[in-house]
């Protein structure tokens, strides 16, 4: 299978040069760094690392080269107090025709995925989530994209276990973008709409479910964002409703931020409701963001009340280019 993938990569590269048009290529280097710490919490403890990592820091470095009919991109990631030089993803792609695109490599493709407004959480998994394989995308008419990802079996895995994924995205200009995706490897079906009918308003409504027999995972997602006062005042909402036989769960988070020069103070409140009122969770917090160029510093306080009250004072530094 690895030899097959190498052959596919070679075909993509050769095809790119064969079908290349006269156009000015664009090369780019991008990067992102995030380091955080909890200065203090209710137990008098400190900890290191972003909330979405167990410890340490997170950073990535990306390179890309894009011509009219072919291109290349790759990302190296470092995290969890360890320098891991393995590529997180790399892609070679070619467009032999305007209606067709072929990508090969360790692909990370989010063309058929939507994310929340406040936290940037994905409502569904990527069709190719840093996985080895081949992706075919077709554009039969304007604003319509049809994609299929064919993974390559990993070491020790049967070819039949490398299951494909499929996605369709269609945009009605100035109205909405509709997405349907099905990742057979994890039996995930996703249906979503990114509504664009109101200028300045971000609004997405989605449904995700696990189609495995007996599975109870079904979740309705909603997110929205709106800017007032020429964008200085930003209002956001993230929410989901998880349906199960045992206990349905409603989670809502609202956030408001106001930007003055390099300073953006903000506050949020969240609520999680399950069948038992005693298990309900309320959270709230505040944060001050100080931005300078491509970097920003965040100092905040987070409080959560469930069976007991917990709190923390996080400090985060973020740099991108």
N, C-alpha and C positions, 0 to 999 in steps of 0.2 A: 504493500500500500504506500509505503514511503517513496518507492521508486515511481509509482503512479503519480503521486503528488509532485515529485520533482519534474516529471515529464509535463504535467499540466502547467507548472510555473514557467517552464521553458517555452511552451506554446504561447502563453500569455505575453511573455517578453518579445518573442519573435513576431507574434501577431501585431503587437503595438507598433513596431518599426515598419512592418509591411503596410499597415493601414494608416500610418501617421500622415497628418495633413500639415501644410505649412502654417504654423501658428507659434506664437512666442510662448515657450514653456515657462512655467512658474515653479520655482523651488522655494521651500520654506522650512524653517526650523522652529518648533514650538516647544514650550516647556511649562510645567506646573509643579509647584512645591507647596506642601501643607504641613505645618508643624504645630502641634497644640499641646496644651497641658491643662490639667485641673489644678488651679492654685490652692484650692481648699474645698473641702466638702463637709457634710454634717458629722462625719467621723473624724474630722481633723486630719484627713489624709490628702496627699497629692498624687497625681498620676500623669503619665506622659503619653501623648498620642491623640490623634483625632478620634472623635466619638465612634466613627465607623471602622476603626482599626483597634486591635487589642493593645498595641503599644507603638512607640516610635513615631516615625514620620512617613509621609507619602510623597513621592515625586515621580514625574515621568518626563521623558524627553522624546519628542517626535520629529521625524524628518519626512518630507514629501516632495514629490516631483510630478508635475501635472502638465501634460501636453493636450492637444485637442483630442487625440484618439487613444492615448495610453498614459499610464502613470504608475506611481509607486508611493507607498507610505509605510511607515513602521514606527512603533512605539516601544521604548524600553522603560520599564517601571521598577521603582525601588520602594520597599516598604517594610514595616515591622522590624526596625532596627537591623535589617540585613540588606546588604548590597547584592541584589539578584540581577545579573546582567542578561538573563534570558529575555528574549523579546516577548512582550505581552501580546503583540499582534504585528503582522506584516502582510501587506497586500500588493500584489501586482495585478493590474487590470488593463483591459483593452476594449475599445468600442469599434469593432470592425464595421458596424453600420450604426446609423443614428438611432435605430430602434432596438439596439442590442448592446449589452455590456457583460463582459466575462471577467470574473475576479477569482484569483487563486492565492492560497497561502494559509496563514493562520489568521482567519478573518474575524473582524469585530464590526459587524454591520448593524446600525440602528435605524435603517430606512423605514422599517415597519414597526416602530415602537414610539410610545408617547411617555412623557415624564410629567411630574407634578410641578406646580409653580413655586411653592415655598422651598421645599427640601430637595427638589430635583430628583425625586425617587422614580424609578421606572415602574410603569404599570404592568409591563410584561417584559419577558426576557428578550434579548436580541435574537434575531433569526440565526445569526452566527455570532456566538459569544466567546471570542478568542478560541476558535476551533479550527482545526485543519480541514481544508476541503475546497470545494469549487462552488462558486455562486454564479447563477445565470439570472440576468435581469432584462426584461423586455419592456419597451415603451411603444405599444402599437398605435396609440393616439396621444395627443397632447394631454398632459396632466394625469396620465395613467401609468402606473408602474406595477409590473408583475415580477415577483422574484422567487427563486427556488434555490435553497442551499443544500448541497450534497456533501456531507461530511465524509472524511476518510477515517476508517477504523483505527483506533489507537492500538498500541502494542498490547497483545494478549486479548484483544477484542475481536469478536466475530464480525465479518463484514455486514451481516444482517442486523447487527446491533447499532450500526452507524446510520441512524434514521434521519431522513431529510426534514427540512422546514420549508414552509411556503408563506408568502405574503403578497397582499395586494394593497396598493395605496392609490386613491383617486381624489383629486382636488377640484372642487367647484370654485373657481376664482371668486374671491370676496365673499364666499359663503362658508365653506368648511372643507377640511381634509378628512377623508374617511379611510380607516385602515382595518383590514382583516388579516390576521396572521395565525398560523397553526404550526407549532413546533412538535413534531411527532415524537421526538426523543423523550420529552417530558409530558406529553399529552396535554399541552397548553393551548387553549383556544382564546384568542383575543379579538375583541371588536371595539373600535374606538372612533371618536370624532373630535377633531380640533376645530372649534367653531371660530370663524373669522368674519362674521357678518357685521360686528360692531367695532368700529375703529377704536383702537386703544385698549380693547378688552381681550384678555386671554381667557378662554373657556374651553375645557376639555371634559368629555363624558365618556367613560369606558366601562367595559365588562370583561372580566377574565375568569376562566374556569378550567379545572382539570377534568378532562374527559375520561380518565381512568375509571373503570367500573367500580362503583362503590365510593368514589371520592366525593367529599363534601365541600371541596374548595370552590366557592363561587364568590366573586367580589365585584361590587360596583364601585367605580372610582369617579370622583369629581374634583376638579381644581379650577381656580379662577384667579385672575389678577387684573388690577385696573389702576391706572395712574391718574392723579388729579393735580391741579396746580402746576401744569406744564411738566408733569412727571415727578415733581419733588415729593409728593405724597404718594406712596405706593401701598396699595391694599391687596392682600393675598389670602387665599383659602385653599386648603387641602382637606380632602375627606374620602373615606371609604365606608362601605357597608358590607360586611362579610356574613354570608349566609351559611349556616350549618344546622343540622338537626338538633344538636345539643343546645347551642346558644348563639344567636346572631350578635354581631358586634358592630357598633357604630363608633367611628373615630373622626373627630373634626379638629382642625387646627386653623386658627386665624391669626394673621400677622399684619402689623402696620408699621411703616417706616417713613421717616421724613429726612430728606437730604438737604443740608446747608453747607455749601462749599465742599470740603473734604470729609465732613462729619455726617454720619447717618445713624441717629438713634432709632431704635425700633423696640417693639414689645409684641409678645404673642401670648395666646391662651389656647390650651388644647383640652379636649374632653374625650374620654373613652368609656363607652357604656356597654356592659354585657348584661346577661340575664339577672345576675345577682347584684343588687344595688351596692352591697358591701364591697364588690370587686371593681366598682367604678374608679376611674383615675382622672384627676384634674391636674393639669400642668400649666405653668405660666412662667414668664421670664422677660428679661430685658437685655439689650445689647447695644454697645456703641461700636460702630465701625469707623475706622479712620483710614481713608484711602489716599495713596500717594503714588502716582504713576501707575505701574502695573502691579503694585503691591497693596496689601491691606492688612490691618490689625483689628482683631475682634476681641472685645472684653465684655463679658456678660455675666448673668446670674440665671440659673435654671432651678425651678422648684417643682416638685411633683408630690402630690398627695394621693396616696392609695390607702393601704392598710396602715401605713406610717408616712411621715413626711420626710422627704429627702431633698437635698439641695447641693448645688455645686457652683463654683466660680471658674468658668473656663476662659482661657486665653489662647487665641489662635493667630498665627501669622500665615499669610497666603500670598504667593507670588506667581504670576503667570506672564508669559510672553509669546 
